[in-house]
C-alpha cells in the first residue's frame, strides 16, 4: 500500500527563478528500483538505448562510447554524436533553440565552470563572407565590458561546426518573464534601467546590437539583468533571408532596418529598446499581426501607439516609450546613454502599482522547449504495458510549463516505421525527440531511452533503468525527470512506493486502451482492467484517477449512472495526490458531463494549474471560457492546447472563437482559417459547412466521416453532412433530429440542440428552432457567446421567450466565470 503522494514541486533550472529544495537521495527513497551499474553502449542499438543503468542524481551522461573530441564528424550526424566538444566542453543539457542555432548548458572542463555554448546553424555559415564577419563581430562584442552584458568567452570549431561560449546565467529570459502580460511599473523600471545600461556600454564601445528583443535580455535568479547575443544576431537581417529567418525580428526592427537602409546607427537599438519597453508596460507588442512582414511594414505607415491606451502608465514613461518608437531616427534619443539618463529621471513607482491583467501561469510558455516521446518499443506481450508507461512519462513531463510535450495521440499520427526518430521530430515540429524501449531481462524490466536534438542529431542524454515489476511506475517517473534534466528543467516528482506488479500491468494496459480511443469500444474493456487493478492497489492515485476519467467518459456517451462513481473516485485521488493534474481533470469532466458546468470549470482550473501540459484540460477550460464570453481568456487556453497538440480537436473550438472575434469574415477567409488551424479532413469540412451556414450559404461536404464512429454518431454525422450540403430539411430529417437529441448526456444534448436550431433557422422555421434552443437551455446550455453572436439566431433576438432563455444562459455564464476566478485565486 502506498503512502499519500505529496504535491508536485516543479523547478526550472533555466526558465524560472526558483529552485526545488526537496532534492533527496534517489536510492534511499526508492529501494524497490533495483538500479545497478553494469556497463553498456552509449551509442544505442534497437533495444539498449543508452549507457549504463544509474540512479538519478546529476544528469546521467553517455560515457563509454561517446565520440571523442578529436573526432571531426559533424554534430548533425546520427549515432555516436559527441558529448564533448573541442576536447573541453561537456554538454549537460539543451537551453534553447533559435534562428541562429542551438544553445546548450555545458561544463568547461579546463576551468571547471558552467558555460552557455551556442552551436551555429550551418546554413548561415554557408553564406559568403559570413563566417569572417561573425569572427570580427565577436571580437567587437568582447570589447563591451558591463555587468549588464553577458560575456563572450571562446570562439571555436568542432569538425564542420562552429560554436561560441558565453557566460551562463541561471534564470530566464525577459520573453519568458513577460509571456504576453505586462509587468508592474516598478519592475519595468528596474529591468529597463539595467538593460539600457548594457546597451549604453556597447554604444560607448562602438558596438551595435541590431537585434534587441526580450529573448536577448536575461533575468538572472540573483536579480541581475544582462544583454546577450551581441555581434551575431545581425546575421538574421541578411538581405537574402527567408521569411523563416525574418520571423521573430520584425516586431523589434527599426523602420530604417525594415527599409534596408545602408546607414544603421545607435538609434536602431533605441527603437528596439522602445519596443521592448512598450511590451513590458502594455503586455503586447506595439505592432501586432500574424504576418511578420506586415508587422514590420506597419511601422512605416502608422504612428507608434500610446501605451496609455492599454493601461495606466505614468505620463513621463509613456512619452519616453513613444519617443523611442519615433519613425524618424533623428526624433529618437541619440543612443542608449540618453535613454538611460531619461529613465533615471523617472520617479520610483510603488511595488503595488497595477500590473494590468494577471499573467497566466497555467499555460506552457511561448518560449517553452517542445518535446515528443515516441511510444516505447516492446515485444507484443509487452506492447500495451509499454504504451501505458509512455503515457505515464508524458503525463509527468506535462507537469511543468517549461516544456510543451506532444500528446502520444499526436505522436502516433506522425510515427511511421520507415522514418528515423529525427524525421518524425521534424514532422511534429519539436526541438527534441525521445525514443526508447521496454523489455524483460530475467526477472527485471529494462527501460532504455535517449533524448536527441531534432535539428542537429545531438544526443543529449541516454540511459537505461532496470527495475522489478513493482517499481515500474516509479521508474517511469525517474525517466521523465531525467528527460527533463536533459532539457535543463527540474521536475520533482512525488514519491511512489512499490505497486502490486499485477495492478501495474492492468493499469498500464488499460491506460493504453483509453488513449487509443474513448468510445465505448475502448472504455469498457479498460474499465474492467482498472477495477481489477484498484482491488490490488486501492491507494494508488494514478489508477484511481484514470478509472474516474474512464467512468466520466463512459457517462458522456450514455452511462450517466457512472457519474457519482467518477466524482467519488476523483475526489479520493485528489485527497491522495493533491498536486497531480489528472484527478482534477477527472473531477472536472465528471462535473461537466453531468451538467454542473461551474463546478467542472473550477476543477479544470486546478487541473491546468497542476499540469499545464494536460491538453484535454486546457481545451475543455478554453472551450468553457469562450462559451461564457471570456473570449480572450478562452482563446489563450485553446491556443495553449493547440500548441501542445497542433492536430487536436481543440482547433475547431479555437476557430469558432476567432470567428466570433472577427478574425475571418468572408467564406474564403473562414476556409483558410479552418485549414490553417485544423488541417484538412472531415471535421474541417464539417466546421467550414457550419460557419458558412452562419453566413447564409451551403457548401457540399465531400469528405466521408471516420468509419469507426459508433452507430448513433455515424447517423448524426450523415444527417449533418446532408443538411449542411443542401440547407433543406424534410420530414425524415426532422424525425432524425428528434432522435439524435434524445441522448442521456446533458452536455451532448445541449450541443446537438445548438446545431439543429441553426439548421432550422437556415431552413426558415424559427418556431421549431426556438424549441430546440429551449431544449438546449433545459439541458444546461451555457454557451452565451453563441446566444449573443450566432448570426442565424438574429431573428429570434428581441422575442420574449428567446430573451428569457438568453438571460438564463447569461446567468450561467456569469456563474462559470466567477467560479473560474475563485479557483484561480485559490490555486
Buried (B, 14 or more C-beta within 10 A) or exposed (E): EBEEBBEBBBBBBBBBBEEEEEEEEBEEEBEBBBBEEEEBBBBBEEBBBBBBBBBBEEBBBBBEBBBEBEBEBBBBBBBBBBBBBBEBBBBBBBBBBBBBBBBBBBBBEEEEEBBBBBBBBBEBBEEEEBBEBBEEBBEBBBBBEBEBBBBBBBBBEBBEBBBBBBBBBBBBBBBBBBBBBBBBBBBBBBBBBBBBBBBBBBBBBEBBBBBBBBBBBBBBBEEEBBBBBBBBBBBBBEEEBEEEBBBBBBBBBBBBBBEEEEEBBBBBBBBBBBBBBBBBBBBBBBBEBEEBEEBBBBBEEEEBBBBBEBBEBBEEBBBBBBBBBBBEBEEBBBBBBBBBEBBEEBEEBEEEBEBBEEBBBBBBBBBBBBBBBBBBBBEEEBBBBBBBBBBBBBBBBBBBBBBBBBBBBBBBBBBEEEEBBBBBBBBBEBBBBBBBBBBEEEEBBBBBBBBBBBBBBBBBBBBBBBBBBBBBBBBBBBBBBBBBBBBBBBBBBBBBBBBBBBBBBBBBBBBBBBBBEBBBEBBEBBBBBBBBBBEBBBBBBBBBBBBBBBBBBBBBBBBBEBBEBBBBBBBBBBEBBBBBBBBBBBBBBBBBBBBBBBBBBBBBBBBBBBBBBBBBBBBBBBBBBBBBBBBEBBBBBBBBBBBBBBBBBBBBBBBBBBBBBEBBEEBEEBBEBBBEBBEEEBBBBBBBBBBBBBEEEBBEBEBEBEEEBEEBBBBBBBBBBBBBBEBEBEEEBBEBBEEBBEBEBBBBBBBBBBBBBBBBBBBEBBEBBBBBBBBBBBBBBBBBBBBBBBEBBEEBEEEEEBEEBBEBBBEBBBBBBBBBEEBBEEB
